[in-house]
Each structure stands twice: as structure tokens, then as C-alpha cells.
Amino acid sequence: MAWNTAQGENSVGDLVLFLLIFQRAQSMGQELVQQLSKLYEDHLYMGMLFEFMDMQHTVPRSSQPVDIVQSEQTTLALKTSVFLTLVPIKTLSRM
């Protein structure tokens, strides 16, 4: 096409129009591939979601009783680059 334009068989406007059409077709093809990829990703997500929702909830029964857990309020000092923060945490102790 460029060679034909250089020989005078086509005008510069024809060459520019061809390049614009080529660029538009390329961007539309890229958008199509992106949309197909997103559709496939959504399909995988929905499949995993429904598979997760179909799981049976089973908790094994224990023959031994569970110890009672008591919590006490304590604080933890965290050193950061700007200031020192006291963060409340709970510790667990067995009775």
C-alpha cells in the first residue's frame, strides 16, 4: 500500500485511511480478547462459588470435653517509625 502511494497510484489520504482502519481493527480485536478473558474468569469464579456453596458442613464429634478458656485484657507496645502505640490484646489462659 505504501509502495503504491509512493508510485502515485493511491493518494496519501487512502494510506492514512487504511492505517486508521487497521489500527481500529487491531484495538477491536484486543478488546474482544480482553472481554473473552473476563468472561472466562467470571465463569471460573461462579463455578468455584457454586462448588463452595454445595459443600457439606461436617464437624467431627469429640469424645473428650473441651477446656473452658478465660481471657485477660493486656496491652502490647508496638514501635513504629512515627510514634509508639499501645494496642489492647486478649490473652487466653486455661482454667
C-alpha angles and dihedrals in degrees: 000000000000090000091052090050090050089051090051097247092116130032125242088248090059090053093048091048091050091050092048091050090048091050092048092049091049093051091047090051091050091049090050092053091048092051092048089050091051091048091052091047091051090048091053091048093051091046091053091045094054091043089053092047091052093057117118115237109227125169117188115236117238122217091204122072119244120245117247111249122215123197129210125198113242135157132234123206113223117193115211131176092258108033146349115258129196110213120191114230133175122234122204123223129179120236 
